[in-house]
Amino acid sequence: MFDCNEPVKRKGGFMKKFEMVLMAVFGMAVLCQTPVSIAKEVIPIYTPGSGGTAYFLGGAIAKVLNKHVPEVQMMVEGTGGSSATIKYLDEKQSKGQAAFGISDSKLLYLAYAGKPPFEKAYDGLRAITFLYGAGMNLVVLKNSSIKTIADLKGKRVALGAAGSGTSQLALDLITAHGVTKDMYKQLWLGYKEVVEGLQDESIDAGFISGAYPIPAMKELSIRKEIRVIPANEEVLKKILPENPYLYHDTLKPGSYSGVDQPTPILVFGVPLETHEGVKEDLVYKMTKALFENRKELIEIHPVANEMNPQSVKRTIAFPFHKGAEKYFKEAGIFK
């Protein structure tokens, strides 16, 4: 290996000149390559904090796009949740800079429409595609007296991290079951803190959301005997028609240790989004790269299997970006 600090030894005139020429050529090669790397546009993909499904899938998306869209360098950045991501996208739009996010479908709709908890309309938000569904799992210890969501009265309930989509949906789901905010103690805890709280019994119940299987729930079910509280199917039938960004699913027996019977749960969509200021051609290339290289995504993270031509519009209740629409029309996905 060439050591820049090692004194150059005296050699014959021809060899010395030859080495100098080689060094000059090497130097020119480095200089010529530098603009190529500088020319790459560094673009963030904002996701909820590290450790969750969205963060890992964001990493998979970044890897595939960096390989197949050579003009970009995608970087995953964890945030405090969907609300933070939406605000970061808005800031990038105001600066004329590209950015992408992975957030929950309900908060994206509320932000676009300017409804609470947002104080203004983020009408520059644009969808690219549905990625996967995240189940709302209300977890308790096996010996808990809580059998239904209605039993949360008087209990300490972890709803999710403050400002997260999980916490907003948890509040709505509990209220829909007839339990108002004044009837129980609300705790704003992320899923890692929920796991710890259930283990040391400092909380009575907590929501852990994510795509199946959720590693945190798998880990918890090994350390403690748990149950997942079912959502009332009659309540779900009432709220789903009014909330196109949600759907329901059923945990199968054995899906987690402690789940012994079919358990209905609420599911929210998790789309990939951007803002309207991102160039149409770039979004087109990125959308095409993701769908034409789905196998690579799935190999990195199996949940990417949920992103397919049939699911593109699932739970998305705000406009698609023109670049994504262009690809989907070409591919025959949008008519």
matplotlib code that plots the C-alpha trace (Angstrom):
import matplotlib.pyplot as plt

x = [0.0, 1.3, 2.1, 1.8, 4.1, 6.9, 9.9, 10.3, 13.4, 15.9, 15.6, 16.8, 15.7, 13.4, 11.6, 11.2, 9.6, 7.4, 6.1, 5.5, 3.3, 1.4, 0.7, -0.4, -2.8, -4.2, -4.7, -6.6, -8.8, -9.7, -10.5, -12.6, -14.6, -15.3, -18.0, -19.9, -20.4, -21.1, -23.7, -25.8, -28.8, -29.0, -32.7, -34.1, -36.7, -38.4, -39.8, -40.9, -38.0, -35.5, -36.4, -39.9, -41.2, -41.3, -37.7, -36.4, -38.5, -37.3, -33.8, -34.8, -36.4, -33.2, -31.0, -33.1, -33.4, -29.7, -29.0, -31.5, -31.8, -28.1, -28.7, -29.9, -28.5, -31.4, -30.8, -33.2, -33.9, -35.9, -38.4, -40.7, -43.6, -45.9, -46.8, -43.0, -42.5, -45.4, -43.9, -40.4, -41.9, -43.6, -40.3, -38.5, -41.3, -40.9, -37.1, -37.7, -35.9, -36.9, -37.9, -40.0, -41.7, -43.3, -46.3, -49.7, -52.6, -55.0, -52.6, -51.7, -55.4, -56.0, -52.8, -53.8, -57.3, -56.1, -58.2, -57.2, -54.6, -53.2, -53.6, -53.2, -53.7, -50.6, -52.2, -48.8, -48.7, -48.7, -48.9, -46.7, -48.0, -49.5, -46.6, -48.2, -50.8, -50.0, -52.2, -53.3, -52.6, -53.8, -51.7, -52.2, -50.7, -52.5, -53.7, -55.1, -58.8, -59.1, -61.1, -62.5, -61.7, -64.6, -62.7, -60.0, -62.0, -59.7, -56.7, -53.2, -53.1, -50.1, -51.4, -48.2, -45.6, -46.9, -47.7, -47.6, -50.3, -50.7, -51.6, -54.2, -55.8, -55.7, -57.6, -60.3, -60.6, -61.1, -63.6, -65.5, -65.9, -67.6, -64.6, -63.9, -60.6, -61.6, -62.3, -58.7, -55.1, -53.5, -49.7, -47.7, -45.2, -43.5, -43.6, -40.3, -41.6, -44.9, -42.9, -41.0, -44.1, -46.0, -42.9, -42.6, -46.4, -46.2, -49.0, -52.1, -52.4, -50.6, -50.8, -48.1, -48.6, -46.8, -46.8, -47.1, -45.0, -43.9, -40.5, -41.4, -44.5, -42.6, -40.0, -42.6, -44.6, -41.4, -40.7, -44.3, -47.6, -49.8, -53.1, -54.3, -57.6, -60.0, -61.7, -65.5, -66.5, -69.8, -67.8, -65.4, -68.4, -69.5, -66.2, -64.6, -67.0, -66.3, -62.5, -61.2, -57.6, -58.4, -59.4, -59.6, -57.8, -57.9, -54.9, -54.9, -54.5, -50.8, -49.7, -48.2, -47.8, -50.9, -53.2, -55.4, -58.4, -59.2, -58.7, -60.1, -57.9, -58.0, -55.3, -54.1, -52.3, -48.7, -48.0, -44.9, -45.4, -43.7, -44.7, -45.9, -42.7, -40.6, -39.9, -42.3, -39.5, -37.7, -40.9, -41.7, -38.2, -38.4, -41.9, -40.8, -37.7, -39.6, -42.3, -39.9, -37.6, -40.1, -38.3, -35.2, -37.3, -39.0, -35.7, -34.6, -37.9, -40.8, -43.4, -42.7, -44.8, -47.9, -46.8, -48.2, -50.2, -53.5, -52.8, -51.5, -54.5, -55.4, -56.1, -54.8, -57.2, -55.1, -53.8, -51.1, -48.0, -48.1, -44.9, -46.4, -49.6, -47.6, -45.9, -49.1, -50.9, -48.1, -48.2, -51.9, -52.5, -54.4, -57.0]
y = [0.0, 3.5, 5.5, 9.2, 9.8, 7.6, 9.4, 8.7, 6.6, 7.7, 5.6, 5.7, 8.7, 6.6, 4.8, 8.1, 9.8, 6.7, 6.8, 10.5, 10.0, 7.2, 9.4, 12.2, 9.9, 8.5, 12.0, 13.0, 9.9, 10.8, 14.4, 13.2, 10.8, 13.4, 15.3, 12.1, 11.5, 15.1, 15.2, 12.6, 14.2, 13.2, 12.7, 11.7, 9.1, 10.0, 7.2, 6.6, 5.9, 3.1, -0.5, -0.5, -2.0, 1.3, 2.1, -1.2, -1.1, 2.5, 1.1, -1.6, 1.1, 3.2, 0.3, -0.6, 3.0, 3.7, 0.7, 1.4, 5.2, 6.2, 9.9, 9.8, 8.9, 7.9, 8.2, 6.9, 9.4, 8.3, 10.9, 11.2, 9.8, 10.6, 14.1, 15.0, 13.4, 15.4, 18.7, 17.8, 17.1, 20.5, 22.2, 20.5, 21.6, 25.2, 25.0, 23.3, 20.1, 16.5, 14.3, 11.2, 9.7, 6.6, 7.5, 6.3, 6.7, 8.4, 11.2, 11.8, 12.3, 14.6, 16.6, 17.0, 18.1, 20.4, 18.6, 18.2, 17.6, 19.7, 23.5, 23.9, 22.0, 20.3, 20.2, 19.6, 16.0, 13.4, 9.6, 7.2, 3.8, 1.8, -0.2, -2.4, -2.6, -2.1, -3.9, -2.2, -4.8, -4.0, -6.2, -7.3, -9.9, -13.3, -12.9, -9.4, -8.7, -6.9, -9.0, -6.3, -2.7, -1.7, -3.1, -0.3, 1.9, 2.9, 1.3, 2.6, 2.3, 3.0, 4.5, 5.0, 7.7, 11.3, 12.6, 9.1, 7.7, 4.8, 7.1, 8.9, 5.7, 4.2, 7.1, 6.9, 3.1, 3.2, 6.0, 4.1, 1.3, 3.7, 4.5, 8.2, 9.9, 10.7, 7.0, 5.8, 7.0, 7.7, 7.1, 8.2, 5.4, 3.9, 0.2, -0.5, 1.2, -0.7, -3.9, -2.8, -1.5, -4.8, -6.8, -4.8, -4.3, -0.5, -0.4, -2.5, -2.5, -1.1, -0.8, -2.3, -1.6, -2.9, -5.4, -9.1, -10.5, -7.7, -8.5, -6.6, -8.8, -12.0, -11.0, -10.0, -13.3, -15.3, -13.4, -13.1, -14.8, -12.3, -11.9, -9.5, -7.9, -8.2, -5.2, -5.5, -6.5, -4.5, -1.4, -2.0, -2.3, 1.1, 3.0, 1.5, 2.9, 6.4, 5.9, 4.7, 4.8, 1.9, -1.8, -4.8, -8.1, -11.2, -12.6, -16.3, -18.7, -19.2, -16.0, -15.0, -17.1, -16.4, -15.8, -18.9, -17.9, -15.7, -12.1, -9.2, -6.1, -2.7, -2.1, 1.2, 1.6, 2.8, 4.6, 5.9, 9.7, 12.8, 16.4, 17.9, 19.9, 16.8, 16.5, 14.3, 12.5, 11.6, 10.2, 8.3, 6.6, 5.8, 4.3, 2.2, 1.0, -0.1, -2.0, -3.6, -4.7, -5.9, -9.2, -7.4, -5.5, -8.6, -10.4, -7.6, -7.3, -9.8, -7.1, -5.5, -8.4, -6.3, -3.6, -4.9, -3.8, -4.7, -2.8, 0.5, 2.6, 0.8, 3.2, 6.3, 9.2, 12.0, 12.7, 10.7, 12.4, 12.9, 10.9, 7.9, 8.2, 8.3, 5.0, 3.3, 4.3, 3.0, -0.3, -0.6, -0.3, 2.9, 3.1]
z = [0.0, -0.8, 2.3, 1.8, 4.7, 3.6, 2.0, -1.7, -2.3, -5.0, -8.2, -11.7, -13.8, -16.1, -13.2, -11.3, -14.3, -14.9, -11.3, -11.5, -14.6, -12.9, -9.9, -12.1, -14.0, -10.7, -9.4, -12.6, -12.3, -8.7, -9.8, -12.7, -10.5, -7.8, -9.7, -10.4, -6.6, -5.9, -8.7, -6.8, -5.2, -1.5, -0.6, 2.8, 3.4, 6.7, 8.8, 12.4, 14.8, 14.3, 15.1, 13.5, 10.3, 8.5, 9.3, 8.0, 4.9, 4.4, 4.4, 1.8, -0.4, -0.2, -1.1, -4.2, -5.4, -4.9, -7.1, -9.9, -9.9, -10.1, -9.9, -6.3, -2.9, -0.6, 3.1, 5.8, 8.7, 11.7, 13.1, 16.1, 14.0, 11.1, 12.3, 12.3, 8.9, 7.4, 8.7, 7.4, 4.0, 4.1, 5.0, 2.1, -0.3, 0.8, 0.1, -3.3, -2.1, -2.8, 0.2, 0.8, 3.8, 5.2, 7.4, 8.4, 6.1, 8.5, 9.5, 5.9, 5.1, 8.1, 7.2, 3.6, 4.6, 7.4, 10.1, 13.8, 15.1, 12.3, 12.3, 8.6, 5.4, 4.0, 0.6, -1.1, 0.1, -2.7, -2.6, -4.4, -3.3, -0.5, 1.2, 3.9, 6.6, 10.3, 12.8, 16.0, 18.6, 22.1, 24.3, 27.9, 30.2, 30.2, 33.8, 33.1, 34.0, 30.7, 28.2, 25.9, 25.0, 27.2, 30.1, 29.8, 32.2, 35.1, 33.6, 32.6, 28.8, 26.6, 23.3, 21.4, 21.1, 21.4, 17.9, 16.3, 14.1, 16.4, 19.4, 17.3, 16.1, 19.6, 21.0, 18.3, 18.6, 22.3, 22.0, 19.4, 22.0, 24.4, 26.6, 26.7, 27.6, 31.2, 31.9, 31.8, 32.2, 28.9, 28.6, 25.5, 25.1, 22.1, 21.5, 23.2, 26.4, 26.0, 26.1, 29.2, 30.9, 30.4, 31.6, 34.8, 35.1, 35.3, 32.7, 32.3, 28.5, 25.5, 21.7, 19.6, 15.9, 12.9, 10.1, 11.1, 12.6, 14.9, 16.5, 19.7, 20.2, 19.4, 22.0, 24.6, 24.1, 24.9, 28.1, 29.3, 28.7, 26.8, 25.1, 22.3, 23.0, 20.1, 18.5, 18.5, 15.0, 15.2, 16.1, 13.2, 10.8, 11.9, 11.7, 8.6, 5.9, 7.2, 7.3, 3.9, 5.3, 7.6, 7.2, 9.5, 9.7, 11.9, 13.8, 13.3, 16.3, 17.0, 15.2, 18.5, 21.6, 23.6, 20.6, 20.9, 18.8, 15.8, 17.0, 14.9, 14.9, 13.2, 10.5, 9.1, 5.8, 5.5, 2.2, 0.7, 0.1, -1.1, -1.9, -5.2, -5.7, -6.5, -10.2, -12.1, -13.9, -10.7, -9.0, -12.2, -12.3, -8.6, -8.8, -11.8, -10.0, -6.9, -8.8, -11.4, -8.7, -6.1, -5.7, -4.4, -1.9, -0.7, -0.3, 2.0, 3.9, 3.3, 4.2, 0.8, -0.7, 0.3, -2.1, -5.4, -8.4, -6.7, -3.5, -4.9, -3.9, -0.6, 2.3, 0.3, 0.6, -0.8, -4.4, -6.1, -7.5, -11.2, -11.6, -9.9, -11.9, -15.1, -14.3, -13.1, -16.3, -18.4, -16.5, -16.8, -13.1, -13.4, -16.2]

ax = plt.figure().add_subplot(projection="3d")
ax.plot(x, y, z, "-o")
ax.set_aspect("equal")
plt.show()
